[in-house]
Amino acid sequence: MNTVQQQQQQQHKINSTLNELYNEAKYDQLRIMKAFANVQNRTMQPNDFKEAYLAITKSQGADLVKLIAQNNLKNIVEFGTSFGISTLFLAQAAIKTEGNIITTELIESKAEKAKENFKKAGVDSFIELRIGNAIETLKNHNKVVDFLLLDGWKDLYLPVFKILEPNFHKGTIIYVDNAEMSDTQAFLKTISKNNKFRLQSKNQGKVVLIHQN
Ligand SMILES: C[S@@+](CC[C@H](N)C(=O)[O-])C[C@H]1O[C@@H](n2cnc3c(N)ncnc32)[C@H](O)[C@@H]1O
């Protein structure tokens, strides 16, 4: 069990790593513009954004911490690590609930950087980072999922959800980012037809929480 002082030191280390990463992420607009300029006549792929953070906002991060801590959620899974900004917020929450995190990222160079960031923040001991396609890395998952953050490619929200669904339980919360995007809308429409689940819109429709009833 961590003492309050140890927890405070840990949270401080995470916050300073997050500040460094947000400092880097402020050039994302330029990276994204470059990615679009380089790609013509085809759909954008994760590799086109290998330099871009595409991160959740600080206020989303604070909301995540509150949500997980208030509901005492321990077993956390994330689809879409990028450089680890959102994972570090999940780590802040996991320290409070004494939980653990499995996160997965397709682009190896991003995953390696994320690993370094977890070490720097002192949270690598309770984060398992799986490198590869989430459809493969989360296949046959056989551990309870209390909280799932969906923030990878939107057309994979449904297959990732389906892979993990046997591990959900009454009280599982799924945080769906970029809810306004068309692929996410299609995913949410499918889920809303199943009365096992209840949808809650947040942040002017940019986020949807799915609760298992
Ligand atoms: C929006 S970014 C994630 C941002 C991160 N959650 C944050 O807030 O810091 C989406 C990430 O999902 C990754 N991704 C896309 N398709 C994937 C797949 N099939 N499996 C695993 N990761 C994938 C992309 O490479 C990208 O880094």
PDBQT file of the ligand as one rigid body, heavy atoms in Angstrom, charges set to zero:
ROOT
HETATM    1  C1  LIG A 301      -5.957   9.190 -31.351  1.00  0.00    +0.000 C 
HETATM    2  S1  LIG A 301      -4.445   8.336 -31.213  1.00  0.00    +0.000 S 
HETATM    3  C2  LIG A 301      -4.385   7.891 -29.522  1.00  0.00    +0.000 C 
HETATM    4  C3  LIG A 301      -4.092   9.047 -28.632  1.00  0.00    +0.000 C 
HETATM    5  C4  LIG A 301      -3.867   8.635 -27.188  1.00  0.00    +0.000 C 
HETATM    6  N1  LIG A 301      -4.974   7.856 -26.693  1.00  0.00    +0.000 N 
HETATM    7  C5  LIG A 301      -3.702   9.865 -26.332  1.00  0.00    +0.000 C 
HETATM    8  O1  LIG A 301      -4.716  10.489 -25.990  1.00  0.00    +0.000 OA
HETATM    9  O2  LIG A 301      -2.543  10.202 -26.023  1.00  0.00    +0.000 OA
HETATM   10  C6  LIG A 301      -4.825   6.802 -31.959  1.00  0.00    +0.000 C 
HETATM   11  C7  LIG A 301      -3.677   5.809 -31.933  1.00  0.00    +0.000 C 
HETATM   12  O3  LIG A 301      -4.205   4.524 -32.294  1.00  0.00    +0.000 OA
HETATM   13  C8  LIG A 301      -3.211   3.831 -32.998  1.00  0.00    +0.000 C 
HETATM   14  N2  LIG A 301      -3.839   2.739 -33.767  1.00  0.00    +0.000 N 
HETATM   15  C9  LIG A 301      -4.503   2.833 -34.937  1.00  0.00    +0.000 A 
HETATM   16  N3  LIG A 301      -4.930   1.624 -35.352  1.00  0.00    +0.000 NA
HETATM   17  C10 LIG A 301      -4.532   0.733 -34.412  1.00  0.00    +0.000 A 
HETATM   18  C11 LIG A 301      -4.659  -0.670 -34.269  1.00  0.00    +0.000 A 
HETATM   19  N4  LIG A 301      -5.279  -1.398 -35.202  1.00  0.00    +0.000 N 
HETATM   20  N5  LIG A 301      -4.136  -1.254 -33.180  1.00  0.00    +0.000 NA
HETATM   21  C12 LIG A 301      -3.492  -0.524 -32.226  1.00  0.00    +0.000 A 
HETATM   22  N6  LIG A 301      -3.329   0.818 -32.316  1.00  0.00    +0.000 NA
HETATM   23  C13 LIG A 301      -3.837   1.442 -33.380  1.00  0.00    +0.000 A 
HETATM   24  C14 LIG A 301      -2.600   4.892 -33.882  1.00  0.00    +0.000 C 
HETATM   25  O4  LIG A 301      -1.322   4.531 -34.348  1.00  0.00    +0.000 OA
HETATM   26  C15 LIG A 301      -2.592   6.110 -32.950  1.00  0.00    +0.000 C 
HETATM   27  O5  LIG A 301      -1.344   6.265 -32.304  1.00  0.00    +0.000 OA
ENDROOT
TORSDOF 0
